[in-house]
Amino acid sequence: MSIHPTAVIDAKAELDSSVIVGPYAVIEAGVRIGADTKVEPHAVISGPTTIGERNLIGSFAVVGGSPQDLSYKGEPTELIIGSDNRIREYASIHRGTVEGNMKTVIGDHNLLMAYIHIAHDCIIGNHVILANVATLAGHVEVGDNASIGGLVAIHQFCRIGMYSYIGGVSGISMDVPPFVILAGTRNRTRISGINKIGLRRNGFSRETIRNLDMAFKIIFRSPNLLMKDAIEIAKKKNEEVGCPEVGKLVKFFEESTRGVVKQTIMD
């Protein structure tokens, strides 16, 4: 174990023998860190927090801090972080609350850039990118392979769908569907279409992308249809082609409790 002599590590913390801890880092009781993880100088990790293998915790990051929630009364809630994540400098990630199943969860292979904030009870999937100063309020769920641009602020309880792309300086107060591109403007956000480039990069077939594009046009660009009717039409058309991704898109709408972003940039 390579631990700088100025680091402060509680005797009740559990670190794998291969963990590297830089100068002036602080690791508190209740923290468990897996193999080949590096904790850079001045990072603070509070417990209960479990961190998997091969993670990077950047300088001045605050990981596992208590939730910024007035209902929190010091309960032993937790933060769970998977493996192969890069958490960059000045990031802040907080533990869960009693009202949010007691935990915040982050998956694997995520890039969480400088100054990002992940609040209590968030659930982050795998291969997610949060660019600089992206901010997630409490109880936000982010699906696998989503990309969230810099200076994006997301309201509590929102869901961000898998493979979606949110442009920088966007304010999100409703659910963002999977597979779409959402572009920020000065005072509102608009969905501009299916995230075709991102889907191709992740190995989706042309047929799948074409089916998603068809469903997108039915749902978002049918001005004479109510949203619920457009979703039902997209669902019935998908019964003919049997595209699982379209099924996930439709299901996302059906399960939404906050409503889904609907404004689009027309062709």
ZADO-1210 file (C-alpha; in nm, 4 decimals, padded with zeros to 6 digits):
<atoms>
<atom x="00.0000" y="00.0000" z="00.0000" code="MET" pos="1"/>
<atom x="00.1406" y="00.3413" z="-00.1004" code="SER" pos="2"/>
<atom x="00.0125" y="00.6014" z="00.1461" code="ILE" pos="3"/>
<atom x="00.1693" y="00.9441" z="00.1770" code="HIS" pos="4"/>
<atom x="00.2724" y="01.0197" z="00.5366" code="PRO" pos="5"/>
<atom x="00.0551" y="01.3327" z="00.5462" code="THR" pos="6"/>
<atom x="-00.2642" y="01.1432" z="00.4551" code="ALA" pos="7"/>
<atom x="-00.5151" y="01.0888" z="00.7387" code="VAL" pos="8"/>
<atom x="-00.6799" y="00.7469" z="00.7335" code="ILE" pos="9"/>
<atom x="-00.9151" y="00.6274" z="01.0052" code="ASP" pos="10"/>
<atom x="-00.8272" y="00.2919" z="01.1563" code="ALA" pos="11"/>
<atom x="-01.1772" y="00.1683" z="01.0708" code="LYS" pos="12"/>
<atom x="-01.1347" y="00.2347" z="00.6981" code="ALA" pos="13"/>
<atom x="-01.0617" y="-00.0718" z="00.4820" code="GLU" pos="14"/>
<atom x="-00.8189" y="-00.0265" z="00.1930" code="LEU" pos="15"/>
<atom x="-00.6854" y="-00.2911" z="-00.0424" code="ASP" pos="16"/>
<atom x="-00.3086" y="-00.3286" z="-00.0259" code="SER" pos="17"/>
<atom x="-00.2706" y="-00.1864" z="-00.3770" code="SER" pos="18"/>
<atom x="-00.4513" y="00.1434" z="-00.3060" code="VAL" pos="19"/>
<atom x="-00.2504" y="00.4644" z="-00.3549" code="ILE" pos="20"/>
<atom x="-00.3295" y="00.7634" z="-00.1328" code="VAL" pos="21"/>
<atom x="-00.1779" y="01.1037" z="-00.2033" code="GLY" pos="22"/>
<atom x="-00.0679" y="01.3860" z="00.0299" code="PRO" pos="23"/>
<atom x="-00.3208" y="01.5339" z="00.2725" code="TYR" pos="24"/>
<atom x="-00.6041" y="01.3077" z="00.1614" code="ALA" pos="25"/>
<atom x="-00.8585" y="01.2192" z="00.4317" code="VAL" pos="26"/>
<atom x="-01.0319" y="00.8808" z="00.4462" code="ILE" pos="27"/>
<atom x="-01.2827" y="00.8388" z="00.7264" code="GLU" pos="28"/>
<atom x="-01.4321" y="00.5422" z="00.9115" code="ALA" pos="29"/>
<atom x="-01.6729" y="00.3234" z="00.7191" code="GLY" pos="30"/>
<atom x="-01.4902" y="00.3616" z="00.3871" code="VAL" pos="31"/>
<atom x="-01.3928" y="00.0532" z="00.1861" code="ARG" pos="32"/>
<atom x="-01.1719" y="00.0917" z="-00.1219" code="ILE" pos="33"/>
<atom x="-01.0952" y="-00.1842" z="-00.3725" code="GLY" pos="34"/>
<atom x="-00.7797" y="-00.2803" z="-00.5577" code="ALA" pos="35"/>
<atom x="-00.5723" y="-00.0442" z="-00.7719" code="ASP" pos="36"/>
<atom x="-00.7721" y="00.2655" z="-00.6819" code="THR" pos="37"/>
<atom x="-00.5865" y="00.5958" z="-00.6582" code="LYS" pos="38"/>
<atom x="-00.6859" y="00.8751" z="-00.4203" code="VAL" pos="39"/>
<atom x="-00.5208" y="01.2007" z="-00.5218" code="GLU" pos="40"/>
<atom x="-00.3971" y="01.4782" z="-00.2864" code="PRO" pos="41"/>
<atom x="-00.6494" y="01.6560" z="-00.0624" code="HIS" pos="42"/>
<atom x="-00.9436" y="01.4319" z="-00.1546" code="ALA" pos="43"/>
<atom x="-01.1913" y="01.3608" z="00.1278" code="VAL" pos="44"/>
<atom x="-01.3810" y="01.0314" z="00.1427" code="ILE" pos="45"/>
<atom x="-01.6454" y="00.9874" z="00.4129" code="SER" pos="46"/>
<atom x="-01.8361" y="00.6764" z="00.5095" code="GLY" pos="47"/>
<atom x="-02.0261" y="00.4615" z="00.4854" code="PRO" pos="48"/>
<atom x="-01.8861" y="00.4462" z="00.1312" code="THR" pos="49"/>
<atom x="-01.7863" y="00.1455" z="-00.0790" code="THR" pos="50"/>
<atom x="-01.5566" y="00.2049" z="-00.3775" code="ILE" pos="51"/>
<atom x="-01.4691" y="-00.0723" z="-00.6215" code="GLY" pos="52"/>
<atom x="-01.1515" y="-00.1391" z="-00.8167" code="GLU" pos="53"/>
<atom x="-00.9352" y="00.0769" z="-01.0465" code="ARG" pos="54"/>
<atom x="-01.1049" y="00.4045" z="-00.9651" code="ASN" pos="55"/>
<atom x="-00.9502" y="00.7504" z="-00.9641" code="LEU" pos="56"/>
<atom x="-01.0590" y="00.9958" z="-00.6951" code="ILE" pos="57"/>
<atom x="-00.9320" y="01.3386" z="-00.7980" code="GLY" pos="58"/>
<atom x="-00.7729" y="01.6102" z="-00.5892" code="SER" pos="59"/>
<atom x="-01.0106" y="01.8029" z="-00.3591" code="PHE" pos="60"/>
<atom x="-01.3019" y="01.5746" z="-00.4448" code="ALA" pos="61"/>
<atom x="-01.5551" y="01.5173" z="-00.1668" code="VAL" pos="62"/>
<atom x="-01.6890" y="01.1637" z="-00.1939" code="VAL" pos="63"/>
<atom x="-01.9486" y="01.0193" z="00.0435" code="GLY" pos="64"/>
<atom x="-02.0355" y="01.3451" z="00.2136" code="GLY" pos="65"/>
<atom x="-02.3602" y="01.3757" z="00.4078" code="SER" pos="66"/>
<atom x="-02.6666" y="01.4663" z="00.1981" code="PRO" pos="67"/>
<atom x="-02.7713" y="01.8290" z="00.1596" code="GLN" pos="68"/>
<atom x="-03.1226" y="01.7516" z="00.2769" code="ASP" pos="69"/>
<atom x="-03.2983" y="01.9112" z="00.5744" code="LEU" pos="70"/>
<atom x="-03.4591" y="01.5772" z="00.6609" code="SER" pos="71"/>
<atom x="-03.1203" y="01.4118" z="00.7147" code="TYR" pos="72"/>
<atom x="-03.0569" y="01.3446" z="01.0838" code="LYS" pos="73"/>
<atom x="-02.7239" y="01.1637" z="01.0706" code="GLY" pos="74"/>
<atom x="-02.8527" y="00.8215" z="00.9675" code="GLU" pos="75"/>
<atom x="-02.5863" y="00.5754" z="00.8407" code="PRO" pos="76"/>
<atom x="-02.6825" y="00.6042" z="00.4747" code="THR" pos="77"/>
<atom x="-02.4296" y="00.5018" z="00.2117" code="GLU" pos="78"/>
<atom x="-02.2630" y="00.5654" z="-00.1211" code="LEU" pos="79"/>
<atom x="-02.1776" y="00.2742" z="-00.3508" code="ILE" pos="80"/>
<atom x="-01.9328" y="00.3267" z="-00.6395" code="ILE" pos="81"/>
<atom x="-01.8441" y="00.0529" z="-00.8872" code="GLY" pos="82"/>
<atom x="-01.5172" y="00.0037" z="-01.0741" code="SER" pos="83"/>
<atom x="-01.3139" y="00.1826" z="-01.3415" code="ASP" pos="84"/>
<atom x="-01.4592" y="00.5261" z="-01.2708" code="ASN" pos="85"/>
<atom x="-01.2696" y="00.8540" z="-01.3101" code="ARG" pos="86"/>
<atom x="-01.3899" y="01.1111" z="-01.0592" code="ILE" pos="87"/>
<atom x="-01.2036" y="01.4321" z="-01.1274" code="ARG" pos="88"/>
<atom x="-01.0955" y="01.7264" z="-00.9136" code="GLU" pos="89"/>
<atom x="-01.3460" y="01.9102" z="-00.6927" code="TYR" pos="90"/>
<atom x="-01.6282" y="01.6666" z="-00.7662" code="ALA" pos="91"/>
<atom x="-01.8830" y="01.6170" z="-00.4878" code="SER" pos="92"/>
<atom x="-02.0874" y="01.2994" z="-00.4458" code="ILE" pos="93"/>
<atom x="-02.3204" y="01.2578" z="-00.1485" code="HIS" pos="94"/>
<atom x="-02.4677" y="00.9596" z="00.0350" code="ARG" pos="95"/>
<atom x="-02.8378" y="00.8724" z="00.0309" code="GLY" pos="96"/>
<atom x="-03.1239" y="00.9581" z="00.2641" code="THR" pos="97"/>
<atom x="-03.3798" y="00.7499" z="00.4512" code="VAL" pos="98"/>
<atom x="-03.6461" y="00.8576" z="00.2011" code="GLU" pos="99"/>
<atom x="-03.4316" y="00.7455" z="-00.0933" code="GLY" pos="100"/>
<atom x="-03.3612" y="00.3813" z="-00.0066" code="ASN" pos="101"/>
<atom x="-03.0618" y="00.4884" z="00.2025" code="MET" pos="102"/>
<atom x="-02.8064" y="00.5005" z="-00.0791" code="LYS" pos="103"/>
<atom x="-02.6559" y="00.6751" z="-00.3776" code="THR" pos="104"/>
<atom x="-02.5290" y="00.4358" z="-00.6453" code="VAL" pos="105"/>
<atom x="-02.2743" y="00.4869" z="-00.9252" code="ILE" pos="106"/>
<atom x="-02.1980" y="00.2080" z="-01.1716" code="GLY" pos="107"/>
<atom x="-01.8840" y="00.1301" z="-01.3717" code="ASP" pos="108"/>
<atom x="-01.6684" y="00.3011" z="-01.6370" code="HIS" pos="109"/>
<atom x="-01.8037" y="00.6510" z="-01.5769" code="ASN" pos="110"/>
<atom x="-01.6215" y="00.9795" z="-01.6425" code="LEU" pos="111"/>
<atom x="-01.7260" y="01.2406" z="-01.3868" code="LEU" pos="112"/>
<atom x="-01.5400" y="01.5597" z="-01.4709" code="MET" pos="113"/>
<atom x="-01.4272" y="01.8528" z="-01.2573" code="ALA" pos="114"/>
<atom x="-01.6767" y="02.0259" z="-01.0246" code="TYR" pos="115"/>
<atom x="-01.9654" y="01.7890" z="-01.1003" code="ILE" pos="116"/>
<atom x="-02.2187" y="01.7341" z="-00.8231" code="HIS" pos="117"/>
<atom x="-02.4181" y="01.4169" z="-00.7649" code="ILE" pos="118"/>
<atom x="-02.6684" y="01.4665" z="-00.4852" code="ALA" pos="119"/>
<atom x="-02.8240" y="01.2170" z="-00.2464" code="HIS" pos="120"/>
<atom x="-03.0089" y="00.9105" z="-00.3742" code="ASP" pos="121"/>
<atom x="-02.9022" y="00.9462" z="-00.7379" code="CYS" pos="122"/>
<atom x="-02.8555" y="00.6326" z="-00.9459" code="ILE" pos="123"/>
<atom x="-02.5930" y="00.6533" z="-01.2214" code="ILE" pos="124"/>
<atom x="-02.5544" y="00.3690" z="-01.4695" code="GLY" pos="125"/>
<atom x="-02.2457" y="00.2609" z="-01.6639" code="ASN" pos="126"/>
<atom x="-02.0349" y="00.4447" z="-01.9236" code="HIS" pos="127"/>
<atom x="-02.1940" y="00.7778" z="-01.8309" code="VAL" pos="128"/>
<atom x="-02.0177" y="01.1097" z="-01.8949" code="ILE" pos="129"/>
<atom x="-02.0837" y="01.4158" z="-01.6786" code="LEU" pos="130"/>
<atom x="-01.8912" y="01.7127" z="-01.8152" code="ALA" pos="131"/>
<atom x="-01.7544" y="01.9961" z="-01.6019" code="ASN" pos="132"/>
<atom x="-01.9981" y="02.1498" z="-01.3505" code="VAL" pos="133"/>
<atom x="-02.2879" y="01.9222" z="-01.4435" code="ALA" pos="134"/>
<atom x="-02.5189" y="01.9179" z="-01.1407" code="THR" pos="135"/>
<atom x="-02.7658" y="01.6478" z="-01.0423" code="LEU" pos="136"/>
<atom x="-03.0192" y="01.7180" z="-00.7688" code="ALA" pos="137"/>
<atom x="-03.1470" y="01.4428" z="-00.5420" code="GLY" pos="138"/>
<atom x="-03.3053" y="01.1206" z="-00.6695" code="HIS" pos="139"/>
<atom x="-03.1976" y="01.1711" z="-01.0332" code="VAL" pos="140"/>
<atom x="-03.1538" y="00.8542" z="-01.2409" code="GLU" pos="141"/>
<atom x="-02.9115" y="00.8480" z="-01.5349" code="VAL" pos="142"/>
<atom x="-02.9221" y="00.5558" z="-01.7787" code="GLY" pos="143"/>
<atom x="-02.6251" y="00.3739" z="-01.9303" code="ASP" pos="144"/>
<atom x="-02.4127" y="00.5587" z="-02.1891" code="ASN" pos="145"/>
<atom x="-02.5815" y="00.8950" z="-02.1339" code="ALA" pos="146"/>
<atom x="-02.3697" y="01.2076" z="-02.1903" code="SER" pos="147"/>
<atom x="-02.4457" y="01.5246" z="-01.9971" code="ILE" pos="148"/>
<atom x="-02.2747" y="01.8459" z="-02.1042" code="GLY" pos="149"/>
<atom x="-02.1070" y="02.1143" z="-01.8991" code="GLY" pos="150"/>
<atom x="-02.3098" y="02.3473" z="-01.6751" code="LEU" pos="151"/>
<atom x="-02.6198" y="02.1296" z="-01.7061" code="VAL" pos="152"/>
<atom x="-02.8548" y="02.1437" z="-01.4066" code="ALA" pos="153"/>
<atom x="-03.1017" y="01.8581" z="-01.3537" code="ILE" pos="154"/>
<atom x="-03.4022" y="01.8856" z="-01.1218" code="HIS" pos="155"/>
<atom x="-03.4629" y="01.6298" z="-00.8500" code="GLN" pos="156"/>
<atom x="-03.6439" y="01.3057" z="-00.9406" code="PHE" pos="157"/>
<atom x="-03.5782" y="01.3460" z="-01.3159" code="CYS" pos="158"/>
<atom x="-03.4763" y="01.0481" z="-01.5275" code="ARG" pos="159"/>
<atom x="-03.2183" y="01.0727" z="-01.8043" code="ILE" pos="160"/>
<atom x="-03.2625" y="00.7934" z="-02.0576" code="GLY" pos="161"/>
<atom x="-02.9893" y="00.5629" z="-02.1852" code="MET" pos="162"/>
<atom x="-02.7769" y="00.6813" z="-02.4801" code="TYR" pos="163"/>
<atom x="-02.9206" y="01.0320" z="-02.4568" code="SER" pos="164"/>
<atom x="-02.7023" y="01.3377" z="-02.5130" code="TYR" pos="165"/>
<atom x="-02.7703" y="01.6665" z="-02.3334" code="ILE" pos="166"/>
<atom x="-02.5935" y="01.9757" z="-02.4655" code="GLY" pos="167"/>
<atom x="-02.4215" y="02.2181" z="-02.2300" code="GLY" pos="168"/>
<atom x="-02.5906" y="02.4996" z="-02.0356" code="VAL" pos="169"/>
<atom x="-02.9249" y="02.3174" z="-02.0278" code="SER" pos="170"/>
<atom x="-03.1768" y="02.3246" z="-01.7457" code="GLY" pos="171"/>
<atom x="-03.3680" y="01.9969" z="-01.7102" code="ILE" pos="172"/>
<atom x="-03.6909" y="01.9799" z="-01.5098" code="SER" pos="173"/>
<atom x="-03.8594" y="01.6863" z="-01.6859" code="MET" pos="174"/>
<atom x="-03.7526" y="01.3385" z="-01.7944" code="ASP" pos="175"/>
<atom x="-03.5256" y="01.3139" z="-02.1005" code="VAL" pos="176"/>
<atom x="-03.6106" y="01.0142" z="-02.3241" code="PRO" pos="177"/>
<atom x="-03.3480" y="00.7558" z="-02.4168" code="PRO" pos="178"/>
<atom x="-03.1598" y="00.7753" z="-02.7494" code="PHE" pos="179"/>
<atom x="-03.2259" y="01.1475" z="-02.8169" code="VAL" pos="180"/>
<atom x="-03.0179" y="01.4642" z="-02.8454" code="ILE" pos="181"/>
<atom x="-03.1331" y="01.7524" z="-02.6286" code="LEU" pos="182"/>
<atom x="-02.9881" y="02.0940" z="-02.7155" code="ALA" pos="183"/>
<atom x="-02.9728" y="02.3802" z="-02.4681" code="GLY" pos="184"/>
<atom x="-03.0821" y="02.7365" z="-02.5455" code="THR" pos="185"/>
<atom x="-03.0795" y="03.0496" z="-02.3337" code="ARG" pos="186"/>
<atom x="-03.4109" y="02.9890" z="-02.1653" code="ASN" pos="187"/>
<atom x="-03.5294" y="02.6429" z="-02.2631" code="ARG" pos="188"/>
<atom x="-03.4171" y="02.3052" z="-02.3901" code="THR" pos="189"/>
<atom x="-03.5268" y="02.1322" z="-02.7070" code="ARG" pos="190"/>
<atom x="-03.4929" y="01.7787" z="-02.8379" code="ILE" pos="191"/>
<atom x="-03.3371" y="01.7923" z="-03.1816" code="SER" pos="192"/>
<atom x="-03.3633" y="01.4259" z="-03.2801" code="GLY" pos="193"/>
<atom x="-03.2294" y="01.0770" z="-03.2247" code="ILE" pos="194"/>
<atom x="-02.8656" y="01.0586" z="-03.1095" code="ASN" pos="195"/>
<atom x="-02.7596" y="00.8857" z="-03.4323" code="LYS" pos="196"/>
<atom x="-02.3863" y="00.9495" z="-03.4026" code="ILE" pos="197"/>
<atom x="-02.3741" y="00.8211" z="-03.0447" code="GLY" pos="198"/>
<atom x="-02.5781" y="00.5139" z="-03.1351" code="LEU" pos="199"/>
<atom x="-02.3560" y="00.4299" z="-03.4333" code="ARG" pos="200"/>
<atom x="-02.0460" y="00.4654" z="-03.2158" code="ARG" pos="201"/>
<atom x="-02.1964" y="00.2170" z="-02.9726" code="ASN" pos="202"/>
<atom x="-02.2658" y="-00.0427" z="-03.2385" code="GLY" pos="203"/>
<atom x="-02.6385" y="00.0035" z="-03.3013" code="PHE" pos="204"/>
<atom x="-02.7496" y="-00.1168" z="-03.6448" code="SER" pos="205"/>
<atom x="-02.8875" y="00.1117" z="-03.9158" code="ARG" pos="206"/>
<atom x="-03.2200" y="-00.0685" z="-03.8886" code="GLU" pos="207"/>
<atom x="-03.2432" y="00.0007" z="-03.5148" code="THR" pos="208"/>
<atom x="-03.1573" y="00.3667" z="-03.5650" code="ILE" pos="209"/>
<atom x="-03.4139" y="00.3904" z="-03.8466" code="ARG" pos="210"/>
<atom x="-03.6827" y="00.2366" z="-03.6228" code="ASN" pos="211"/>
<atom x="-03.5982" y="00.4769" z="-03.3402" code="LEU" pos="212"/>
<atom x="-03.6128" y="00.7688" z="-03.5815" code="ASP" pos="213"/>
<atom x="-03.9558" y="00.6569" z="-03.7007" code="MET" pos="214"/>
<atom x="-04.0852" y="00.6318" z="-03.3439" code="ALA" pos="215"/>
<atom x="-03.9327" y="00.9689" z="-03.2596" code="PHE" pos="216"/>
<atom x="-04.1155" y="01.1393" z="-03.5464" code="LYS" pos="217"/>
<atom x="-04.4458" y="00.9833" z="-03.4440" code="ILE" pos="218"/>
<atom x="-04.4089" y="01.0858" z="-03.0802" code="ILE" pos="219"/>
<atom x="-04.2528" y="01.4303" z="-03.1192" code="PHE" pos="220"/>
<atom x="-04.3564" y="01.5541" z="-03.4615" code="ARG" pos="221"/>
<atom x="-04.7247" y="01.4709" z="-03.4885" code="SER" pos="222"/>
<atom x="-04.8821" y="01.8086" z="-03.4042" code="PRO" pos="223"/>
<atom x="-05.2359" y="01.6805" z="-03.4489" code="ASN" pos="224"/>
<atom x="-05.1959" y="01.3996" z="-03.1951" code="LEU" pos="225"/>
<atom x="-05.2085" y="01.4080" z="-02.8186" code="LEU" pos="226"/>
<atom x="-04.8904" y="01.2704" z="-02.6661" code="MET" pos="227"/>
<atom x="-05.0651" y="00.9629" z="-02.5246" code="LYS" pos="228"/>
<atom x="-05.2143" y="00.8843" z="-02.8662" code="ASP" pos="229"/>
<atom x="-04.8799" y="00.9309" z="-03.0434" code="ALA" pos="230"/>
<atom x="-04.7135" y="00.6942" z="-02.7958" code="ILE" pos="231"/>
<atom x="-04.9818" y="00.4343" z="-02.8534" code="GLU" pos="232"/>
<atom x="-04.9373" y="00.4590" z="-03.2324" code="ILE" pos="233"/>
<atom x="-04.5591" y="00.4215" z="-03.1969" code="ALA" pos="234"/>
<atom x="-04.6159" y="00.1211" z="-02.9728" code="LYS" pos="235"/>
<atom x="-04.8483" y="-00.0490" z="-03.2235" code="LYS" pos="236"/>
<atom x="-04.6155" y="00.0182" z="-03.5174" code="LYS" pos="237"/>
<atom x="-04.3309" y="-00.1333" z="-03.3205" code="ASN" pos="238"/>
<atom x="-04.5312" y="-00.4528" z="-03.2777" code="GLU" pos="239"/>
<atom x="-04.4784" y="-00.5010" z="-03.6516" code="GLU" pos="240"/>
<atom x="-04.0997" y="-00.4549" z="-03.6458" code="VAL" pos="241"/>
<atom x="-04.0219" y="-00.5780" z="-03.2934" code="GLY" pos="242"/>
<atom x="-03.7416" y="-00.3317" z="-03.2138" code="CYS" pos="243"/>
<atom x="-03.6394" y="-00.3666" z="-02.8452" code="PRO" pos="244"/>
<atom x="-03.4965" y="-00.0137" z="-02.8343" code="GLU" pos="245"/>
<atom x="-03.8241" y="00.1394" z="-02.9501" code="VAL" pos="246"/>
<atom x="-03.9928" y="-00.0661" z="-02.6808" code="GLY" pos="247"/>
<atom x="-03.7614" y="00.0896" z="-02.4224" code="LYS" pos="248"/>
<atom x="-03.8364" y="00.4378" z="-02.5583" code="LEU" pos="249"/>
<atom x="-04.2122" y="00.3820" z="-02.5311" code="VAL" pos="250"/>
<atom x="-04.1793" y="00.2265" z="-02.1858" code="LYS" pos="251"/>
<atom x="-03.9801" y="00.5297" z="-02.0693" code="PHE" pos="252"/>
<atom x="-04.2780" y="00.7536" z="-02.1512" code="PHE" pos="253"/>
<atom x="-04.5259" y="00.5182" z="-01.9897" code="GLU" pos="254"/>
<atom x="-04.3291" y="00.5051" z="-01.6636" code="GLU" pos="255"/>
<atom x="-04.2610" y="00.8787" z="-01.6351" code="SER" pos="256"/>
<atom x="-04.4005" y="01.0526" z="-01.3283" code="THR" pos="257"/>
<atom x="-04.2601" y="01.4014" z="-01.3936" code="ARG" pos="258"/>
<atom x="-04.3543" y="01.4198" z="-01.7605" code="GLY" pos="259"/>
<atom x="-04.1100" y="01.4083" z="-02.0515" code="VAL" pos="260"/>
<atom x="-03.9409" y="01.6931" z="-02.2372" code="VAL" pos="261"/>
<atom x="-04.1532" y="01.7468" z="-02.5493" code="LYS" pos="262"/>
<atom x="-04.0299" y="02.0586" z="-02.7281" code="GLN" pos="263"/>
<atom x="-03.8383" y="01.9801" z="-03.0439" code="THR" pos="264"/>
<atom x="-03.6397" y="02.1646" z="-03.3066" code="ILE" pos="265"/>
<atom x="-03.8281" y="02.1018" z="-03.6273" code="MET" pos="266"/>
<atom x="-03.6512" y="02.0048" z="-03.9488" code="ASP" pos="267"/>
</atoms>
